[in-house]
Amino acid sequence: MSDAVQPTAAEVRAAAEAVKTALDRHLAAVERRSGEDDPAVYEAFNELAAAAEVYDELLYDRYDEVTPFEIPGAEDALPPYTGPEEPSAVSVLIRRDYSVVEPQRLRAQAERIEAADFEDGADTEASGTVHGALGVLFGEFEPDEIASRHKEFGLEEGDSTLWVIASDEQADPGEWLEAPFEGADPQRVICRFDVSTVFDDDLDDVDVDDEDDDEVESVEVEAVEDDEVEPLDADRR
């Protein structure tokens, strides 16, 4: 960086003083907080983070040094909430990703569902393809049941997320069916829950010899016979 745009020592010192002031305000807000979600604490936290970020940047530009602080980035948190303070309705948006790792098992399970639905076995065309078998499976079971039994269906879980979004009022019947996720405004998210192997930092420490751990396994995929498939709820109808 050229000397023309390099911050002065006085600017760096002023930024350091701003961090000290913000730190004192944050501690005072924590000591006086009225509850777990006290907005004063939240505001003081943001002010401290902003002051620390400014100081960190100026310190690096002037002295090529860094601080030990980890500054929260925009990608680490939701944008500021701008929805109603007292929502009259909410929308729950869920995304779950799966890989089809055992298509033969998937098709075998779909055939069982069809056999239960059509006693004479006449209509079994859908289960003959992977996309048809997926349609049969997701048409028969609730998403939560598929999530809990995905291995039975030849699926492997990927990332998943759930968003709870505030609304001013409940939508009219059929209003958003043509584009159900178009109104997913991140600034109206009340809370969200993410599941990803990215967060599993402890996986490298897992003992692969632990027979009770079914998350780390090596499986040779073989053809699935009808008598090897776990019974489904549909079989007991």
C-alpha positions in Angstrom: 0.0 0.0 0.0 1.3 3.5 -0.9 2.1 6.1 1.8 -0.7 8.3 0.3 -3.5 6.0 1.5 -1.7 4.3 4.4 -3.4 5.1 7.8 -1.5 7.2 10.3 -0.3 6.0 13.6 -2.9 8.4 15.2 -5.7 6.7 13.3 -4.6 3.3 14.4 -4.5 4.6 18.0 -7.9 6.1 17.7 -9.3 2.8 16.4 -7.7 1.0 19.4 -9.4 3.4 21.8 -12.7 2.8 20.0 -12.3 -0.9 20.6 -11.7 -0.3 24.3 -14.8 1.9 24.6 -16.9 -0.6 22.7 -15.6 -3.4 25.0 -16.6 -1.4 28.1 -20.1 -0.8 26.7 -20.5 -4.4 25.8 -19.6 -5.5 29.3 -21.9 -3.0 30.8 -24.8 -4.1 28.6 -24.2 -7.7 29.6 -24.1 -6.8 33.3 -27.5 -5.0 32.9 -29.2 -7.3 30.6 -32.9 -7.9 31.2 -33.1 -11.4 29.6 -31.5 -13.8 27.3 -32.4 -11.8 24.1 -31.8 -8.3 25.4 -31.5 -6.0 22.4 -29.0 -3.8 24.2 -26.6 -6.7 24.4 -27.1 -7.5 20.7 -26.5 -3.8 19.8 -23.3 -3.6 21.9 -22.0 -6.9 20.4 -22.4 -5.5 16.9 -20.7 -2.2 17.9 -17.8 -4.1 19.4 -17.5 -6.4 16.3 -17.5 -3.3 14.0 -14.9 -1.5 16.1 -12.6 -4.5 16.2 -12.9 -5.0 12.5 -11.9 -1.4 11.8 -8.9 -1.6 14.2 -7.8 -4.9 12.7 -7.8 -3.5 9.2 -5.9 -0.3 10.1 -3.4 -2.2 12.2 -2.6 -4.4 9.2 -2.4 -1.6 6.8 -0.1 0.5 9.0 2.1 -2.2 10.7 1.4 -5.4 8.7 0.2 -6.9 12.0 -3.1 -8.7 12.9 -5.2 -9.1 16.0 -6.3 -12.5 17.6 -9.9 -11.6 17.2 -12.2 -13.5 14.8 -14.5 -10.9 13.2 -17.9 -12.4 12.2 -18.4 -12.1 8.4 -21.6 -11.7 6.5 -21.5 -15.3 5.4 -21.4 -16.5 9.0 -24.8 -15.0 10.0 -28.2 -14.0 8.7 -28.7 -10.4 7.6 -30.4 -8.1 10.0 -34.0 -9.0 10.6 -36.5 -6.6 9.0 -39.7 -8.5 9.5 -42.6 -7.7 11.8 -41.9 -7.7 15.5 -45.1 -9.6 16.1 -45.6 -11.9 13.1 -49.2 -13.0 12.5 -48.0 -16.0 10.4 -44.9 -17.9 9.6 -43.7 -20.1 6.7 -41.4 -23.1 7.3 -39.1 -23.8 4.3 -37.2 -27.1 4.3 -34.5 -28.4 2.0 -32.9 -31.8 2.3 -30.4 -33.2 -0.2 -29.9 -37.0 -0.9 -27.7 -39.1 -3.1 -29.1 -42.2 -4.7 -26.3 -44.6 -3.7 -28.2 -47.9 -4.0 -30.7 -47.6 -6.9 -31.5 -51.3 -6.8 -32.6 -51.0 -3.2 -34.6 -47.9 -4.0 -36.5 -49.7 -6.8 -37.1 -52.8 -4.7 -38.6 -50.7 -1.9 -40.8 -48.9 -4.5 -42.0 -52.3 -5.8 -43.0 -53.3 -2.3 -45.1 -50.1 -2.0 -46.7 -50.7 -5.3 -47.5 -54.3 -4.5 -49.2 -53.1 -1.3 -51.2 -50.5 -3.1 -52.2 -52.7 -6.0 -52.9 -56.2 -4.7 -53.1 -57.8 -8.1 -49.6 -56.4 -8.9 -50.8 -55.0 -12.3 -49.5 -51.5 -12.0 -45.7 -51.7 -11.2 -44.3 -49.5 -14.0 -43.3 -46.5 -11.9 -40.9 -48.5 -9.7 -38.9 -49.7 -12.8 -36.9 -46.5 -13.0 -35.0 -44.5 -10.4 -37.1 -41.3 -11.0 -40.3 -43.3 -10.9 -39.2 -45.1 -7.7 -38.4 -41.8 -6.1 -41.9 -40.6 -6.9 -43.4 -43.6 -5.4 -41.3 -43.3 -2.2 -41.9 -39.6 -1.6 -45.5 -40.0 -2.5 -45.9 -42.7 0.2 -43.9 -41.4 3.2 -43.6 -38.1 5.0 -40.3 -36.3 4.5 -39.4 -36.7 8.2 -39.8 -40.5 7.9 -37.7 -40.6 4.8 -35.0 -38.6 6.6 -35.0 -41.1 9.5 -35.0 -44.2 7.3 -33.0 -43.0 4.3 -30.6 -45.9 4.4 -33.4 -48.4 4.0 -34.4 -46.6 0.8 -30.9 -46.6 -0.8 -30.3 -42.9 -0.1 -27.5 -41.0 1.5 -28.1 -37.8 3.3 -26.5 -34.5 2.2 -26.9 -31.0 3.6 -30.2 -29.9 5.0 -31.6 -26.6 6.2 -34.9 -25.3 7.7 -35.9 -21.7 7.7 -38.7 -20.1 9.8 -39.8 -17.0 8.0 -42.1 -14.3 9.4 -45.1 -13.2 7.4 -47.5 -10.3 7.8 -50.5 -12.6 7.1 -51.2 -16.1 6.0 -51.2 -16.5 2.2 -54.5 -17.3 0.4 -55.0 -20.9 -0.6 -53.0 -21.7 -3.8 -51.4 -18.2 -3.9 -47.8 -19.3 -3.9 -48.0 -22.8 -5.3 -46.5 -21.9 -8.7 -43.3 -20.5 -7.1 -43.2 -21.7 -3.5 -39.7 -20.5 -2.6 -39.7 -17.2 -4.5 -40.5 -15.2 -1.3 -37.7 -16.7 0.8 -36.4 -13.3 2.1 -33.4 -13.9 4.4 -34.2 -10.6 6.2 -37.5 -12.2 7.4 -35.9 -15.3 8.8 -36.7 -15.7 12.5 -34.4 -18.7 12.9 -32.8 -21.3 10.8 -31.3 -24.8 11.4 -28.5 -26.1 9.2 -27.1 -29.6 9.0 -23.9 -30.3 7.1 -20.8 -32.4 7.3 -18.9 -29.1 7.0 -19.7 -28.6 10.7 -18.5 -32.1 11.8 -14.9 -31.0 12.7 -14.6 -34.0 15.0 -15.0 -36.6 12.3 -11.3 -37.0 11.8 -11.1 -38.2 15.5 -13.7 -40.9 15.1 -12.5 -44.4 15.9 -13.4 -46.4 12.8 -13.1 -49.6 14.9 -16.0 -48.7 17.1 -18.7 -51.2 16.2 -21.4 -48.9 17.7 -20.6 -46.1 15.3 -22.7 -46.5 12.2 -21.7 -43.2 10.7 -18.3 -44.4 9.5 -18.6 -47.5 7.4 -17.4 -49.2 4.2 -20.1 -51.1 2.3 -19.7 -53.1 -0.8 -22.9 -52.5 -2.8 -24.5 -55.7 -4.1 -27.8 -56.6 -5.8 -30.7 -56.5 -3.3 -33.0 -59.5 -3.3 -36.6 -59.1 -2.2 -36.0 -61.0 1.0 -33.1 -58.7 1.9 -35.2 -55.5 2.0 -36.4 -54.3 5.4 -40.2 -54.4 5.8 -42.0 -51.1 5.2 -45.0 -49.7 6.9 -46.9 -50.2 3.7 -46.3 -54.0 3.9 -48.3 -54.2 7.1 -51.5 -52.6 5.6 
